[in-house]
Amino acid sequence: MEKAMIALAAALAVGLPALATAIAQAKIGSAAASTIAEKPETAGTMIILEAIPETMVILGFVVAIMLILQFA
């Protein structure tokens, strides 16, 4: 039972940030598309802003790996 709870915690550590990132990137992407249409020189900034939410998923993945390695 303990291993099942650890697996569930690891899945939630990756899944919930991934869901939040998807929602954030959808909103950022539509705003970035309209901004780039008006000012093409902002493309680099918009790409960076689109990539920032991905750090949540990366950190969630790191937490999941730490959970699995510590308790497995």
WODABEL-V962171 format. One line per field, one symbol per residue. ss: DSSP state (2 for helix, 1 for strand, 0 for the rest). phi: phi as a letter, one per 30 degrees, with the letter a starting at -180 (. if undefined). psi: psi as a letter, one per 20 degrees, with the letter a starting at -180 (. if undefined). Layout:
# WODABEL-V962171
ss->???
phi->???
psi->???
This chain:
# WODABEL-V962171
ss->022222222222222222222222222222222222220222222222222202222222222222222220
phi->.ddddddddddddcddddddddddddddddddddddddbddddddddddddeddddddddddddddddddcd
psi->hghhhgggghghhggghgghgggghgghghhhghghhgnhijggghgghhhghhhggghhgggggggghhi.
